[in-house]
Amino acid sequence: MRRLAAMALVASGLAGAAVAPPPASAQVFFGLSYGQNVSQGDCKALAAKLGPRKVWFSRFSGSRPDVWDRGLESAWGVGCFRTQQECKRWLYNTQSDWPRLMNFIRCKQGLPDRY
């Protein structure tokens, strides 16, 4: 009886996973999702075109409640932009979409050394 209950529990878990796959931009490792990548802009291309000191840069991580009420869904990303306005818009929208447990760098001009 226990074996049957365990098999039903596993089957229901697999059915739930089939209904809600991780988003295409999610980082998946051994079937586990490590968050959605919300990065925007091509830092290397902008640095080559404008110079690394003229690129506006920000980094973000945060989370929001999962739509299936299974806890928090996480997101992370890097933004590289031509203007401060574009950078602030991306950071504001990202913070609005992922308002929990946020950690971010305010928009700065110039790419960090470790990028």
N, C-alpha and C positions, 0 to 999 in steps of 0.2 A: 504494500500500500504506500509506503514511504517512497519507494522507487517511482511509482506512478505519479505521486504528487511532485516529486523533484523534476521528473521529465516534463510535466505540465508547466511548472514554473520556468524551466529553461525555454520551452517552446513559446510561452507568452513573452518572455524577454526577447527572444529572437524576432517574434512578430512585431513587437514595439520598435525594434531596431530597423526593421524593414520599412515601417511606416514613416519614420523620421530619420533619414540619413543625414550625416553632417553636411553643411553647405559645401559647395564646390571649392570655396576658398579656405576651408578649414584645413589645418595641418593634422594629418592622421598618421599615427605610428602604431602598428600592430592592432589596428581596428579601434584605437582610442583617439578621440578628438582632443587636440590641445589648443583650440581656439581658432577664431576666424581672423584671417589676415586682412586688415583694413588699410594696408599701405597704399599710398598714392604718389605718383610721380616717379620718374626715373632719375635717381640721384647721380649716377655715373654720367648719363647723357647730359644732364643739366650742368654738371661740373665741367664737362669737356667743352660745352658751348659757352657758358657764362663765366666760368672760373669757380673753383670751390668756395671762395670767400663771398661770392655774390648769391649763392643759392640759399633760399630760406628753408630751414630745417625744423622738424618737430618729431618727437617720438611719443607713442601713446600705448597704454594698456588699460583695460577696464573690463567690466562684465555687466550683465543684465540678467534678470530672471528668465529662465528657460520657458519657452512657450508651452511645454508639456508639464510644467511645474515639477521638474526633476532637480531643481537647484539653480545654480548660476551658469550661464554660458559666457565664455571669455572671448576677448578680442585683443589684438595687438597690432601695431603697425608703425611704419615710418613714413613721414611725408616730406617730400622735396618739391619746392615750388619756385617760380620766377619772382613772385611778389609776396610781400608780407600779408596783403589782403587775402590772397589765395590760401596761404598757410593758416591764417586765423580762421578762415571759413571752414577748412577741413578739420581743424582741431575742435572748433565749436560744434560742428555737426557730429563728429565722432564722440565727443563728450556727451552730447545729447542722446545719441543712440546707445551708448554704453556707460550709464551714469554710476555704476557701482564699482567700488574698489579701484578707483582711477589712480593712475600714476602717469605723469606726462612731463614733457619738457616744453616750456613755452616756446613759441616761434622765435628763432634766432637766425641772424644772417651768418652764413658760413657753416660748412660741414664740419662736424667734430673730427678730431684726429683719428679716432678709432673706427670711423665708419668704413 
